[in-house]
Amino acid sequence: MTPGTRCEEIVEFTTQSGTRRRIRFVPHPSNDNQYQRIEETWSDQQWRLVGQDTVGDVDHWTRPI
């Protein structure tokens, strides 16, 4: 991996009902400013697609509360 390598961003979490979910931001192969936002849920030992769309300008940060 090089400093310019675009990476997939993943956020995984468990809902209060116990369902495991994740949201993935996958770089669009032909547009540096766009990503596929993919929402999935864990069921029957595999990730299942809930929905997806194309988004732009994804920012990622953490901050103290």
CHARMM-style PDB file with segment names, atoms N, HN, CA, C and O in Angstrom:
ATOM      1  N   MET     1       0.841  -1.173   0.000  1.00  0.00      PROA
ATOM      2  CA  MET     1       0.000   0.000   0.000  1.00  0.00      PROA
ATOM      3  C   MET     1       0.887   1.237   0.000  1.00  0.00      PROA
ATOM      4  O   MET     1       1.895   1.288   0.706  1.00  0.00      PROA
ATOM      5  N   THR     2       0.511   2.227  -0.789  1.00  0.00      PROA
ATOM      6  HN  THR     2      -0.308   2.186  -1.363  1.00  0.00      PROA
ATOM      7  CA  THR     2       1.264   3.473  -0.857  1.00  0.00      PROA
ATOM      8  C   THR     2       0.434   4.590  -0.239  1.00  0.00      PROA
ATOM      9  O   THR     2      -0.766   4.414  -0.027  1.00  0.00      PROA
ATOM     10  N   PRO     3       1.049   5.744   0.058  1.00  0.00      PROA
ATOM     11  CA  PRO     3       0.281   6.851   0.653  1.00  0.00      PROA
ATOM     12  C   PRO     3      -0.928   7.274  -0.185  1.00  0.00      PROA
ATOM     13  O   PRO     3      -1.907   7.773   0.369  1.00  0.00      PROA
ATOM     14  N   GLY     4      -0.882   7.089  -1.495  1.00  0.00      PROA
ATOM     15  HN  GLY     4      -0.087   6.683  -1.945  1.00  0.00      PROA
ATOM     16  CA  GLY     4      -1.995   7.482  -2.351  1.00  0.00      PROA
ATOM     17  C   GLY     4      -3.041   6.406  -2.572  1.00  0.00      PROA
ATOM     18  O   GLY     4      -4.006   6.620  -3.306  1.00  0.00      PROA
ATOM     19  N   THR     5      -2.858   5.246  -1.942  1.00  0.00      PROA
ATOM     20  HN  THR     5      -2.074   5.073  -1.347  1.00  0.00      PROA
ATOM     21  CA  THR     5      -3.801   4.144  -2.132  1.00  0.00      PROA
ATOM     22  C   THR     5      -5.147   4.487  -1.496  1.00  0.00      PROA
ATOM     23  O   THR     5      -5.217   4.838  -0.318  1.00  0.00      PROA
ATOM     24  N   ARG     6      -6.199   4.383  -2.279  1.00  0.00      PROA
ATOM     25  HN  ARG     6      -6.142   4.098  -3.236  1.00  0.00      PROA
ATOM     26  CA  ARG     6      -7.544   4.631  -1.754  1.00  0.00      PROA
ATOM     27  C   ARG     6      -8.030   3.370  -1.049  1.00  0.00      PROA
ATOM     28  O   ARG     6      -7.870   2.263  -1.564  1.00  0.00      PROA
ATOM     29  N   CYS     7      -8.617   3.540   0.112  1.00  0.00      PROA
ATOM     30  HN  CYS     7      -8.747   4.439   0.530  1.00  0.00      PROA
ATOM     31  CA  CYS     7      -9.049   2.402   0.923  1.00  0.00      PROA
ATOM     32  C   CYS     7     -10.549   2.455   1.177  1.00  0.00      PROA
ATOM     33  O   CYS     7     -11.161   3.523   1.179  1.00  0.00      PROA
ATOM     34  N   GLU     8     -11.114   1.297   1.387  1.00  0.00      PROA
ATOM     35  HN  GLU     8     -10.616   0.430   1.385  1.00  0.00      PROA
ATOM     36  CA  GLU     8     -12.507   1.182   1.785  1.00  0.00      PROA
ATOM     37  C   GLU     8     -12.625   1.579   3.256  1.00  0.00      PROA
ATOM     38  O   GLU     8     -11.800   1.172   4.075  1.00  0.00      PROA
ATOM     39  N   GLU     9     -13.644   2.370   3.596  1.00  0.00      PROA
ATOM     40  HN  GLU     9     -14.314   2.700   2.931  1.00  0.00      PROA
ATOM     41  CA  GLU     9     -13.920   2.744   4.987  1.00  0.00      PROA
ATOM     42  C   GLU     9     -15.086   1.887   5.472  1.00  0.00      PROA
ATOM     43  O   GLU     9     -16.091   1.749   4.775  1.00  0.00      PROA
ATOM     44  N   ILE    10     -14.951   1.308   6.674  1.00  0.00      PROA
ATOM     45  HN  ILE    10     -14.135   1.420   7.240  1.00  0.00      PROA
ATOM     46  CA  ILE    10     -15.989   0.416   7.194  1.00  0.00      PROA
ATOM     47  C   ILE    10     -16.330   0.814   8.626  1.00  0.00      PROA
ATOM     48  O   ILE    10     -15.441   1.031   9.450  1.00  0.00      PROA
ATOM     49  N   VAL    11     -17.635   0.908   8.914  1.00  0.00      PROA
ATOM     50  HN  VAL    11     -18.357   0.732   8.245  1.00  0.00      PROA
ATOM     51  CA  VAL    11     -18.129   1.118  10.274  1.00  0.00      PROA
ATOM     52  C   VAL    11     -19.051  -0.056  10.584  1.00  0.00      PROA
ATOM     53  O   VAL    11     -20.040  -0.276   9.885  1.00  0.00      PROA
ATOM     54  N   GLU    12     -18.722  -0.814  11.641  1.00  0.00      PROA
ATOM     55  HN  GLU    12     -17.918  -0.635  12.209  1.00  0.00      PROA
ATOM     56  CA  GLU    12     -19.560  -1.943  12.060  1.00  0.00      PROA
ATOM     57  C   GLU    12     -20.093  -1.664  13.458  1.00  0.00      PROA
ATOM     58  O   GLU    12     -19.402  -1.084  14.297  1.00  0.00      PROA
ATOM     59  N   PHE    13     -21.339  -2.087  13.696  1.00  0.00      PROA
ATOM     60  HN  PHE    13     -21.900  -2.558  13.015  1.00  0.00      PROA
ATOM     61  CA  PHE    13     -21.944  -1.859  15.004  1.00  0.00      PROA
ATOM     62  C   PHE    13     -23.054  -2.869  15.246  1.00  0.00      PROA
ATOM     63  O   PHE    13     -23.542  -3.507  14.314  1.00  0.00      PROA
ATOM     64  N   THR    14     -23.447  -3.008  16.510  1.00  0.00      PROA
ATOM     65  HN  THR    14     -23.050  -2.489  17.267  1.00  0.00      PROA
ATOM     66  CA  THR    14     -24.560  -3.872  16.892  1.00  0.00      PROA
ATOM     67  C   THR    14     -25.689  -2.996  17.408  1.00  0.00      PROA
ATOM     68  O   THR    14     -25.473  -2.156  18.281  1.00  0.00      PROA
ATOM     69  N   THR    15     -26.891  -3.186  16.877  1.00  0.00      PROA
ATOM     70  HN  THR    15     -27.066  -3.869  16.168  1.00  0.00      PROA
ATOM     71  CA  THR    15     -28.043  -2.403  17.307  1.00  0.00      PROA
ATOM     72  C   THR    15     -28.505  -2.877  18.684  1.00  0.00      PROA
ATOM     73  O   THR    15     -28.054  -3.914  19.170  1.00  0.00      PROA
ATOM     74  N   GLN    16     -29.403  -2.118  19.311  1.00  0.00      PROA
ATOM     75  HN  GLN    16     -29.769  -1.275  18.916  1.00  0.00      PROA
ATOM     76  CA  GLN    16     -29.923  -2.510  20.617  1.00  0.00      PROA
ATOM     77  C   GLN    16     -30.665  -3.837  20.555  1.00  0.00      PROA
ATOM     78  O   GLN    16     -30.752  -4.549  21.555  1.00  0.00      PROA
ATOM     79  N   SER    17     -31.201  -4.171  19.386  1.00  0.00      PROA
ATOM     80  HN  SER    17     -31.131  -3.592  18.574  1.00  0.00      PROA
ATOM     81  CA  SER    17     -31.910  -5.452  19.245  1.00  0.00      PROA
ATOM     82  C   SER    17     -30.956  -6.620  19.019  1.00  0.00      PROA
ATOM     83  O   SER    17     -31.387  -7.772  18.966  1.00  0.00      PROA
ATOM     84  N   GLY    18     -29.639  -6.324  18.883  1.00  0.00      PROA
ATOM     85  HN  GLY    18     -29.289  -5.389  18.926  1.00  0.00      PROA
ATOM     86  CA  GLY    18     -28.644  -7.373  18.724  1.00  0.00      PROA
ATOM     87  C   GLY    18     -28.243  -7.666  17.291  1.00  0.00      PROA
ATOM     88  O   GLY    18     -27.454  -8.580  17.048  1.00  0.00      PROA
ATOM     89  N   THR    19     -28.769  -6.912  16.336  1.00  0.00      PROA
ATOM     90  HN  THR    19     -29.410  -6.169  16.533  1.00  0.00      PROA
ATOM     91  CA  THR    19     -28.436  -7.119  14.925  1.00  0.00      PROA
ATOM     92  C   THR    19     -27.092  -6.479  14.603  1.00  0.00      PROA
ATOM     93  O   THR    19     -26.861  -5.313  14.924  1.00  0.00      PROA
ATOM     94  N   ARG    20     -26.225  -7.227  13.980  1.00  0.00      PROA
ATOM     95  HN  ARG    20     -26.412  -8.174  13.719  1.00  0.00      PROA
ATOM     96  CA  ARG    20     -24.924  -6.704  13.549  1.00  0.00      PROA
ATOM     97  C   ARG    20     -25.106  -6.041  12.189  1.00  0.00      PROA
ATOM     98  O   ARG    20     -25.667  -6.643  11.273  1.00  0.00      PROA
ATOM     99  N   ARG    21     -24.632  -4.796  12.054  1.00  0.00      PROA
ATOM    100  HN  ARG    21     -24.177  -4.307  12.798  1.00  0.00      PROA
ATOM    101  CA  ARG    21     -24.765  -4.037  10.813  1.00  0.00      PROA
ATOM    102  C   ARG    21     -23.421  -3.432  10.463  1.00  0.00      PROA
ATOM    103  O   ARG    21     -22.547  -3.288  11.318  1.00  0.00      PROA
ATOM    104  N   ARG    22     -23.264  -3.079   9.195  1.00  0.00      PROA
ATOM    105  HN  ARG    22     -23.974  -3.195   8.501  1.00  0.00      PROA
ATOM    106  CA  ARG    22     -22.077  -2.336   8.791  1.00  0.00      PROA
ATOM    107  C   ARG    22     -22.425  -1.428   7.615  1.00  0.00      PROA
ATOM    108  O   ARG    22     -23.327  -1.701   6.823  1.00  0.00      PROA
ATOM    109  N   ILE    23     -21.667  -0.335   7.541  1.00  0.00      PROA
ATOM    110  HN  ILE    23     -20.935  -0.113   8.185  1.00  0.00      PROA
ATOM    111  CA  ILE    23     -21.749   0.590   6.418  1.00  0.00      PROA
ATOM    112  C   ILE    23     -20.357   0.678   5.830  1.00  0.00      PROA
ATOM    113  O   ILE    23     -19.387   0.953   6.536  1.00  0.00      PROA
ATOM    114  N   ARG    24     -20.265   0.442   4.523  1.00  0.00      PROA
ATOM    115  HN  ARG    24     -21.053   0.219   3.950  1.00  0.00      PROA
ATOM    116  CA  ARG    24     -18.984   0.471   3.820  1.00  0.00      PROA
ATOM    117  C   ARG    24     -18.999   1.613   2.819  1.00  0.00      PROA
ATOM    118  O   ARG    24     -20.002   1.851   2.146  1.00  0.00      PROA
ATOM    119  N   PHE    25     -17.881   2.316   2.727  1.00  0.00      PROA
ATOM    120  HN  PHE    25     -17.066   2.123   3.274  1.00  0.00      PROA
ATOM    121  CA  PHE    25     -17.686   3.344   1.711  1.00  0.00      PROA
ATOM    122  C   PHE    25     -16.566   2.849   0.803  1.00  0.00      PROA
ATOM    123  O   PHE    25     -15.394   2.869   1.179  1.00  0.00      PROA
ATOM    124  N   VAL    26     -16.938   2.406  -0.389  1.00  0.00      PROA
ATOM    125  HN  VAL    26     -17.890   2.390  -0.694  1.00  0.00      PROA
ATOM    126  CA  VAL    26     -16.004   1.794  -1.329  1.00  0.00      PROA
ATOM    127  C   VAL    26     -15.670   2.812  -2.416  1.00  0.00      PROA
ATOM    128  O   VAL    26     -16.579   3.320  -3.073  1.00  0.00      PROA
ATOM    129  N   PRO    27     -14.377   3.124  -2.625  1.00  0.00      PROA
ATOM    130  CA  PRO    27     -14.013   4.096  -3.658  1.00  0.00      PROA
ATOM    131  C   PRO    27     -14.551   3.689  -5.030  1.00  0.00      PROA
ATOM    132  O   PRO    27     -14.460   2.528  -5.430  1.00  0.00      PROA
ATOM    133  N   HSD    28     -15.106   4.655  -5.731  1.00  0.00      PROA
ATOM    134  HN  HSD    28     -15.180   5.598  -5.406  1.00  0.00      PROA
ATOM    135  CA  HSD    28     -15.594   4.419  -7.096  1.00  0.00      PROA
ATOM    136  C   HSD    28     -14.383   4.252  -8.002  1.00  0.00      PROA
ATOM    137  O   HSD    28     -13.475   5.082  -7.952  1.00  0.00      PROA
ATOM    138  N   PRO    29     -14.336   3.215  -8.826  1.00  0.00      PROA
ATOM    139  CA  PRO    29     -13.129   2.942  -9.618  1.00  0.00      PROA
ATOM    140  C   PRO    29     -12.796   4.002 -10.663  1.00  0.00      PROA
ATOM    141  O   PRO    29     -11.635   4.138 -11.048  1.00  0.00      PROA
ATOM    142  N   SER    30     -13.794   4.755 -11.130  1.00  0.00      PROA
ATOM    143  HN  SER    30     -14.737   4.644 -10.817  1.00  0.00      PROA
ATOM    144  CA  SER    30     -13.512   5.712 -12.205  1.00  0.00      PROA
ATOM    145  C   SER    30     -13.690   7.171 -11.799  1.00  0.00      PROA
ATOM    146  O   SER    30     -13.584   8.060 -12.643  1.00  0.00      PROA
ATOM    147  N   ASN    31     -13.961   7.434 -10.504  1.00  0.00      PROA
ATOM    148  HN  ASN    31     -14.046   6.711  -9.818  1.00  0.00      PROA
ATOM    149  CA  ASN    31     -14.147   8.810 -10.051  1.00  0.00      PROA
ATOM    150  C   ASN    31     -13.558   8.956  -8.653  1.00  0.00      PROA
ATOM    151  O   ASN    31     -14.062   8.361  -7.701  1.00  0.00      PROA
ATOM    152  N   ASP    32     -12.494   9.746  -8.526  1.00  0.00      PROA
ATOM    153  HN  ASP    32     -12.084  10.229  -9.300  1.00  0.00      PROA
ATOM    154  CA  ASP    32     -11.801   9.895  -7.242  1.00  0.00      PROA
ATOM    155  C   ASP    32     -12.639  10.569  -6.163  1.00  0.00      PROA
ATOM    156  O   ASP    32     -12.309  10.461  -4.983  1.00  0.00      PROA
ATOM    157  N   ASN    33     -13.713  11.262  -6.533  1.00  0.00      PROA
ATOM    158  HN  ASN    33     -13.981  11.351  -7.493  1.00  0.00      PROA
ATOM    159  CA  ASN    33     -14.521  11.988  -5.552  1.00  0.00      PROA
ATOM    160  C   ASN    33     -15.800  11.259  -5.170  1.00  0.00      PROA
ATOM    161  O   ASN    33     -16.602  11.795  -4.406  1.00  0.00      PROA
ATOM    162  N   GLN    34     -16.010  10.056  -5.678  1.00  0.00      PROA
ATOM    163  HN  GLN    34     -15.359   9.620  -6.298  1.00  0.00      PROA
ATOM    164  CA  GLN    34     -17.241   9.338  -5.379  1.00  0.00      PROA
ATOM    165  C   GLN    34     -16.962   7.982  -4.737  1.00  0.00      PROA
ATOM    166  O   GLN    34     -15.923   7.359  -4.956  1.00  0.00      PROA
ATOM    167  N   TYR    35     -17.938   7.556  -3.933  1.00  0.00      PROA
ATOM    168  HN  TYR    35     -18.782   8.063  -3.755  1.00  0.00      PROA
ATOM    169  CA  TYR    35     -17.874   6.271  -3.238  1.00  0.00      PROA
ATOM    170  C   TYR    35     -19.221   5.585  -3.354  1.00  0.00      PROA
ATOM    171  O   TYR    35     -20.251   6.241  -3.512  1.00  0.00      PROA
ATOM    172  N   GLN    36     -19.213   4.255  -3.274  1.00  0.00      PROA
ATOM    173  HN  GLN    36     -18.377   3.722  -3.145  1.00  0.00      PROA
ATOM    174  CA  GLN    36     -20.444   3.501  -3.105  1.00  0.00      PROA
ATOM    175  C   GLN    36     -20.654   3.337  -1.608  1.00  0.00      PROA
ATOM    176  O   GLN    36     -19.801   2.779  -0.917  1.00  0.00      PROA
ATOM    177  N   ARG    37     -21.792   3.822  -1.099  1.00  0.00      PROA
ATOM    178  HN  ARG    37     -22.485   4.275  -1.660  1.00  0.00      PROA
ATOM    179  CA  ARG    37     -22.154   3.600   0.300  1.00  0.00      PROA
ATOM    180  C   ARG    37     -22.992   2.331   0.317  1.00  0.00      PROA
ATOM    181  O   ARG    37     -24.071   2.277  -0.273  1.00  0.00      PROA
ATOM    182  N   ILE    38     -22.483   1.309   1.001  1.00  0.00      PROA
ATOM    183  HN  ILE    38     -21.607   1.353   1.480  1.00  0.00      PROA
ATOM    184  CA  ILE    38     -23.136   0.001   1.018  1.00  0.00      PROA
ATOM    185  C   ILE    38     -23.515  -0.322   2.459  1.00  0.00      PROA
ATOM    186  O   ILE    38     -22.654  -0.378   3.337  1.00  0.00      PROA
ATOM    187  N   GLU    39     -24.806  -0.533   2.698  1.00  0.00      PROA
ATOM    188  HN  GLU    39     -25.506  -0.488   1.985  1.00  0.00      PROA
ATOM    189  CA  GLU    39     -25.283  -0.887   4.031  1.00  0.00      PROA
ATOM    190  C   GLU    39     -25.653  -2.362   4.028  1.00  0.00      PROA
ATOM    191  O   GLU    39     -26.384  -2.832   3.156  1.00  0.00      PROA
ATOM    192  N   GLU    40     -25.130  -3.096   5.032  1.00  0.00      PROA
ATOM    193  HN  GLU    40     -24.536  -2.714   5.741  1.00  0.00      PROA
ATOM    194  CA  GLU    40     -25.348  -4.540   5.106  1.00  0.00      PROA
ATOM    195  C   GLU    40     -25.716  -4.953   6.526  1.00  0.00      PROA
ATOM    196  O   GLU    40     -25.428  -4.241   7.488  1.00  0.00      PROA
ATOM    197  N   THR    41     -26.350  -6.103   6.639  1.00  0.00      PROA
ATOM    198  HN  THR    41     -26.584  -6.682   5.858  1.00  0.00      PROA
ATOM    199  CA  THR    41     -26.680  -6.678   7.933  1.00  0.00      PROA
ATOM    200  C   THR    41     -26.171  -8.120   7.972  1.00  0.00      PROA
ATOM    201  O   THR    41     -26.170  -8.810   6.953  1.00  0.00      PROA
ATOM    202  N   TRP    42     -25.739  -8.569   9.153  1.00  0.00      PROA
ATOM    203  HN  TRP    42     -25.740  -8.008   9.981  1.00  0.00      PROA
ATOM    204  CA  TRP    42     -25.206  -9.922   9.315  1.00  0.00      PROA
ATOM    205  C   TRP    42     -26.361 -10.863   9.621  1.00  0.00      PROA
ATOM    206  O   TRP    42     -27.092 -10.665  10.591  1.00  0.00      PROA
ATOM    207  N   SER    43     -26.524 -11.895   8.785  1.00  0.00      PROA
ATOM    208  HN  SER    43     -25.930 -12.056   7.997  1.00  0.00      PROA
ATOM    209  CA  SER    43     -27.614 -12.844   8.957  1.00  0.00      PROA
ATOM    210  C   SER    43     -27.214 -14.175   8.331  1.00  0.00      PROA
ATOM    211  O   SER    43     -26.658 -14.208   7.233  1.00  0.00      PROA
ATOM    212  N   ASP    44     -27.492 -15.254   9.019  1.00  0.00      PROA
ATOM    213  HN  ASP    44     -27.943 -15.227   9.911  1.00  0.00      PROA
ATOM    214  CA  ASP    44     -27.188 -16.598   8.503  1.00  0.00      PROA
ATOM    215  C   ASP    44     -25.722 -16.750   8.107  1.00  0.00      PROA
ATOM    216  O   ASP    44     -25.410 -17.329   7.067  1.00  0.00      PROA
ATOM    217  N   GLN    45     -24.827 -16.230   8.941  1.00  0.00      PROA
ATOM    218  HN  GLN    45     -25.080 -15.760   9.786  1.00  0.00      PROA
ATOM    219  CA  GLN    45     -23.380 -16.373   8.756  1.00  0.00      PROA
ATOM    220  C   GLN    45     -22.823 -15.664   7.519  1.00  0.00      PROA
ATOM    221  O   GLN    45     -21.782 -16.057   6.994  1.00  0.00      PROA
ATOM    222  N   GLN    46     -23.521 -14.614   7.053  1.00  0.00      PROA
ATOM    223  HN  GLN    46     -24.367 -14.295   7.479  1.00  0.00      PROA
ATOM    224  CA  GLN    46     -22.993 -13.826   5.935  1.00  0.00      PROA
ATOM    225  C   GLN    46     -23.589 -12.419   5.956  1.00  0.00      PROA
ATOM    226  O   GLN    46     -24.637 -12.178   6.556  1.00  0.00      PROA
ATOM    227  N   TRP    47     -22.900 -11.503   5.289  1.00  0.00      PROA
ATOM    228  HN  TRP    47     -22.049 -11.698   4.802  1.00  0.00      PROA
ATOM    229  CA  TRP    47     -23.391 -10.141   5.154  1.00  0.00      PROA
ATOM    230  C   TRP    47     -24.420 -10.095   4.034  1.00  0.00      PROA
ATOM    231  O   TRP    47     -24.199 -10.638   2.952  1.00  0.00      PROA
ATOM    232  N   ARG    48     -25.558  -9.435   4.307  1.00  0.00      PROA
ATOM    233  HN  ARG    48     -25.737  -8.994   5.187  1.00  0.00      PROA
ATOM    234  CA  ARG    48     -26.627  -9.305   3.316  1.00  0.00      PROA
ATOM    235  C   ARG    48     -26.874  -7.824   3.029  1.00  0.00      PROA
ATOM    236  O   ARG    48     -26.931  -7.004   3.945  1.00  0.00      PROA
ATOM    237  N   LEU    49     -27.015  -7.502   1.762  1.00  0.00      PROA
ATOM    238  HN  LEU    49     -26.968  -8.169   1.018  1.00  0.00      PROA
ATOM    239  CA  LEU    49     -27.211  -6.126   1.325  1.00  0.00      PROA
ATOM    240  C   LEU    49     -28.560  -5.590   1.795  1.00  0.00      PROA
ATOM    241  O   LEU    49     -29.596  -6.228   1.612  1.00  0.00      PROA
ATOM    242  N   VAL    50     -28.526  -4.393   2.408  1.00  0.00      PROA
ATOM    243  HN  VAL    50     -27.684  -3.874   2.556  1.00  0.00      PROA
ATOM    244  CA  VAL    50     -29.743  -3.683   2.800  1.00  0.00      PROA
ATOM    245  C   VAL    50     -30.030  -2.591   1.774  1.00  0.00      PROA
ATOM    246  O   VAL    50     -31.178  -2.393   1.375  1.00  0.00      PROA
ATOM    247  N   GLY    51     -28.982  -1.883   1.349  1.00  0.00      PROA
ATOM    248  HN  GLY    51     -28.050  -2.044   1.674  1.00  0.00      PROA
ATOM    249  CA  GLY    51     -29.139  -0.823   0.361  1.00  0.00      PROA
ATOM    250  C   GLY    51     -27.793  -0.239  -0.004  1.00  0.00      PROA
ATOM    251  O   GLY    51     -26.794  -0.462   0.680  1.00  0.00      PROA
ATOM    252  N   GLN    52     -27.780   0.522  -1.106  1.00  0.00      PROA
ATOM    253  HN  GLN    52     -28.591   0.703  -1.662  1.00  0.00      PROA
ATOM    254  CA  GLN    52     -26.547   1.180  -1.516  1.00  0.00      PROA
ATOM    255  C   GLN    52     -26.879   2.376  -2.390  1.00  0.00      PROA
ATOM    256  O   GLN    52     -27.929   2.425  -3.032  1.00  0.00      PROA
ATOM    257  N   ASP    53     -25.970   3.336  -2.404  1.00  0.00      PROA
ATOM    258  HN  ASP    53     -25.118   3.296  -1.882  1.00  0.00      PROA
ATOM    259  CA  ASP    53     -26.080   4.474  -3.292  1.00  0.00      PROA
ATOM    260  C   ASP    53     -24.706   5.089  -3.492  1.00  0.00      PROA
ATOM    261  O   ASP    53     -23.750   4.725  -2.808  1.00  0.00      PROA
ATOM    262  N   THR    54     -24.610   6.019  -4.426  1.00  0.00      PROA
ATOM    263  HN  THR    54     -25.387   6.315  -4.982  1.00  0.00      PROA
ATOM    264  CA  THR    54     -23.354   6.703  -4.707  1.00  0.00      PROA
ATOM    265  C   THR    54     -23.330   8.010  -3.936  1.00  0.00      PROA
ATOM    266  O   THR    54     -24.288   8.782  -3.978  1.00  0.00      PROA
ATOM    267  N   VAL    55     -22.225   8.259  -3.228  1.00  0.00      PROA
ATOM    268  HN  VAL    55     -21.446   7.632  -3.194  1.00  0.00      PROA
ATOM    269  CA  VAL    55     -22.066   9.485  -2.445  1.00  0.00      PROA
ATOM    270  C   VAL    55     -20.720  10.118  -2.775  1.00  0.00      PROA
ATOM    271  O   VAL    55     -19.848   9.474  -3.358  1.00  0.00      PROA
ATOM    272  N   GLY    56     -20.559  11.379  -2.399  1.00  0.00      PROA
ATOM    273  HN  GLY    56     -21.268  11.902  -1.925  1.00  0.00      PROA
ATOM    274  CA  GLY    56     -19.300  12.070  -2.644  1.00  0.00      PROA
ATOM    275  C   GLY    56     -18.760  12.707  -1.382  1.00  0.00      PROA
ATOM    276  O   GLY    56     -19.471  12.849  -0.386  1.00  0.00      PROA
ATOM    277  N   ASP    57     -17.497  13.088  -1.434  1.00  0.00      PROA
ATOM    278  HN  ASP    57     -16.920  12.973  -2.242  1.00  0.00      PROA
ATOM    279  CA  ASP    57     -16.838  13.820  -0.345  1.00  0.00      PROA
ATOM    280  C   ASP    57     -17.000  13.148   1.012  1.00  0.00      PROA
ATOM    281  O   ASP    57     -17.518  13.763   1.944  1.00  0.00      PROA
ATOM    282  N   VAL    58     -16.571  11.908   1.138  1.00  0.00      PROA
ATOM    283  HN  VAL    58     -16.150  11.408   0.380  1.00  0.00      PROA
ATOM    284  CA  VAL    58     -16.649  11.188   2.406  1.00  0.00      PROA
ATOM    285  C   VAL    58     -15.536  11.677   3.324  1.00  0.00      PROA
ATOM    286  O   VAL    58     -14.361  11.641   2.957  1.00  0.00      PROA
ATOM    287  N   ASP    59     -15.902  12.130   4.506  1.00  0.00      PROA
ATOM    288  HN  ASP    59     -16.856  12.159   4.805  1.00  0.00      PROA
ATOM    289  CA  ASP    59     -14.942  12.537   5.530  1.00  0.00      PROA
ATOM    290  C   ASP    59     -15.055  11.565   6.695  1.00  0.00      PROA
ATOM    291  O   ASP    59     -16.137  11.055   6.988  1.00  0.00      PROA
ATOM    292  N   HSD    60     -13.940  11.314   7.350  1.00  0.00      PROA
ATOM    293  HN  HSD    60     -13.061  11.728   7.112  1.00  0.00      PROA
ATOM    294  CA  HSD    60     -13.918  10.377   8.474  1.00  0.00      PROA
ATOM    295  C   HSD    60     -13.085  10.998   9.586  1.00  0.00      PROA
ATOM    296  O   HSD    60     -11.960  11.436   9.349  1.00  0.00      PROA
ATOM    297  N   TRP    61     -13.626  11.037  10.789  1.00  0.00      PROA
ATOM    298  HN  TRP    61     -14.541  10.681  10.982  1.00  0.00      PROA
ATOM    299  CA  TRP    61     -12.867  11.558  11.917  1.00  0.00      PROA
ATOM    300  C   TRP    61     -13.463  11.022  13.212  1.00  0.00      PROA
ATOM    301  O   TRP    61     -14.581  10.506  13.234  1.00  0.00      PROA
ATOM    302  N   THR    62     -12.706  11.152  14.275  1.00  0.00      PROA
ATOM    303  HN  THR    62     -11.798  11.571  14.257  1.00  0.00      PROA
ATOM    304  CA  THR    62     -13.200  10.873  15.621  1.00  0.00      PROA
ATOM    305  C   THR    62     -12.919  12.103  16.462  1.00  0.00      PROA
ATOM    306  O   THR    62     -12.024  12.890  16.152  1.00  0.00      PROA
ATOM    307  N   ARG    63     -13.683  12.262  17.520  1.00  0.00      PROA
ATOM    308  HN  ARG    63     -14.410  11.623  17.772  1.00  0.00      PROA
ATOM    309  CA  ARG    63     -13.465  13.410  18.396  1.00  0.00      PROA
ATOM    310  C   ARG    63     -13.878  13.039  19.816  1.00  0.00      PROA
ATOM    311  O   ARG    63     -14.754  12.197  20.014  1.00  0.00      PROA
ATOM    312  N   PRO    64     -13.252  13.663  20.792  1.00  0.00      PROA
ATOM    313  CA  PRO    64     -13.628  13.384  22.180  1.00  0.00      PROA
ATOM    314  C   PRO    64     -14.997  13.988  22.487  1.00  0.00      PROA
ATOM    315  O   PRO    64     -15.392  14.999  21.907  1.00  0.00      PROA
ATOM    316  N   ILE    65     -15.702  13.351  23.402  1.00  0.00      PROA
ATOM    317  HN  ILE    65     -15.380  12.530  23.873  1.00  0.00      PROA
ATOM    318  CA  ILE    65     -17.012  13.883  23.793  1.00  0.00      PROA
ATOM    319  C   ILE    65     -17.026  14.258  25.252  1.00  0.00      PROA
ATOM    320  OT1 ILE    65     -18.046  14.723  25.761  1.00  0.00      PROA
TER     321      ILE     65
END
